[in-house]
Amino acid sequence: MLNIKKDLNDKNLVVTLEGRLDTTTAPTLEEELKAALPGVEDLVFDLSSLEYISSAGLRVLLSSQKTMNKQGKMVVKNVSEEVNEIFEVTGFSDILSIE
């Protein structure tokens, strides 16, 4: 189960994820981002309530990062210890801007 909350303010989008970002929920997030990202220059993922992320979830973050590299910047905030460990092991901590 994944709750996705989007807060768009001008060209700034904050996406708050709550629950589990896995094979089942990643396609939903991908679709929502595809619709929301055009025109966005500053993308923030708030992961304070994200309990788990799978490789499918990592793929969505990576594809968002590639999109934002062309049109602005992307930051990942409030990463839990468990999710940060996954970022470390997969090397995503070197790819993503994590605050």
C-alpha positions as CSV (number, residue, x, y, z in Angstrom):
1,M,0.0,0.0,0.0
2,L,1.4,3.4,-1.0
3,N,-0.2,6.8,-0.3
4,I,1.0,9.5,-2.7
5,K,0.5,13.2,-1.8
6,K,1.5,15.8,-4.4
7,D,1.8,19.5,-3.5
8,L,2.4,21.7,-6.6
9,N,3.3,25.3,-6.0
10,D,4.1,27.2,-9.2
11,K,7.0,25.1,-10.6
12,N,7.8,23.4,-7.3
13,L,6.4,19.9,-6.7
14,V,6.7,18.1,-3.4
15,V,5.8,14.4,-3.5
16,T,5.2,12.8,-0.1
17,L,5.3,9.0,-0.1
18,E,3.8,6.9,2.7
19,G,3.9,3.1,2.9
20,R,5.7,0.8,0.6
21,L,7.1,1.6,-2.9
22,D,7.4,-1.8,-4.6
23,T,6.5,-3.7,-7.7
24,T,2.8,-3.3,-7.0
25,T,2.8,0.4,-6.3
26,A,5.7,1.7,-8.5
27,P,3.6,1.8,-11.7
28,T,1.0,4.1,-10.0
29,L,3.7,6.5,-8.9
30,E,5.2,6.4,-12.3
31,E,1.9,7.3,-14.0
32,E,1.3,10.2,-11.5
33,L,4.8,11.6,-12.0
34,K,4.5,11.4,-15.8
35,A,1.4,13.6,-15.6
36,A,2.8,16.0,-12.9
37,L,6.4,16.6,-14.0
38,P,6.0,18.7,-17.2
39,G,6.8,22.3,-16.3
40,V,8.2,21.4,-12.9
41,E,11.7,22.8,-12.1
42,D,12.1,21.8,-8.5
43,L,11.1,18.3,-7.4
44,V,11.2,17.1,-3.8
45,F,10.5,13.6,-2.6
46,D,9.6,13.5,1.1
47,L,10.2,9.9,2.2
48,S,9.7,10.5,5.9
49,S,6.8,8.0,5.9
50,L,8.2,5.5,3.4
51,E,8.8,2.2,5.0
52,Y,10.3,0.2,2.1
53,I,11.5,0.7,-1.4
54,S,12.2,-2.1,-3.9
55,S,14.2,-2.1,-7.2
56,A,11.0,-1.1,-9.0
57,G,10.7,2.0,-6.7
58,L,14.4,2.8,-7.2
59,R,13.8,2.7,-11.0
60,V,11.0,5.3,-10.7
61,L,13.3,7.6,-8.7
62,L,16.0,7.1,-11.2
63,S,13.7,7.9,-14.1
64,S,12.5,11.0,-12.3
65,Q,16.1,12.1,-11.7
66,K,16.8,11.7,-15.4
67,T,13.8,13.8,-16.3
68,M,14.7,16.5,-13.7
69,N,18.3,16.6,-14.9
70,K,16.9,18.1,-18.2
71,Q,14.4,20.6,-16.6
72,G,15.5,21.4,-13.1
73,K,16.6,19.7,-9.9
74,M,15.4,16.8,-7.7
75,V,16.0,16.3,-4.0
76,V,15.1,13.4,-1.7
77,K,14.4,14.4,1.9
78,N,13.7,12.8,5.2
79,V,15.0,9.3,4.3
80,S,14.5,6.7,7.0
81,E,17.5,4.5,8.1
82,E,16.1,1.5,6.4
83,V,15.5,3.2,3.1
84,N,18.9,5.0,3.3
85,E,20.5,1.6,3.8
86,I,19.0,0.4,0.5
87,F,20.2,3.6,-1.2
88,E,23.7,3.0,0.2
89,V,23.8,-0.7,-0.9
90,T,22.5,0.0,-4.4
91,G,24.8,3.1,-4.9
92,F,21.7,5.4,-5.2
93,S,23.2,7.5,-2.5
94,D,25.8,8.6,-5.1
95,I,23.2,9.3,-7.8
96,L,20.4,11.1,-5.9
97,S,20.7,14.4,-4.0
98,I,19.7,13.3,-0.5
99,E,19.1,15.8,2.3
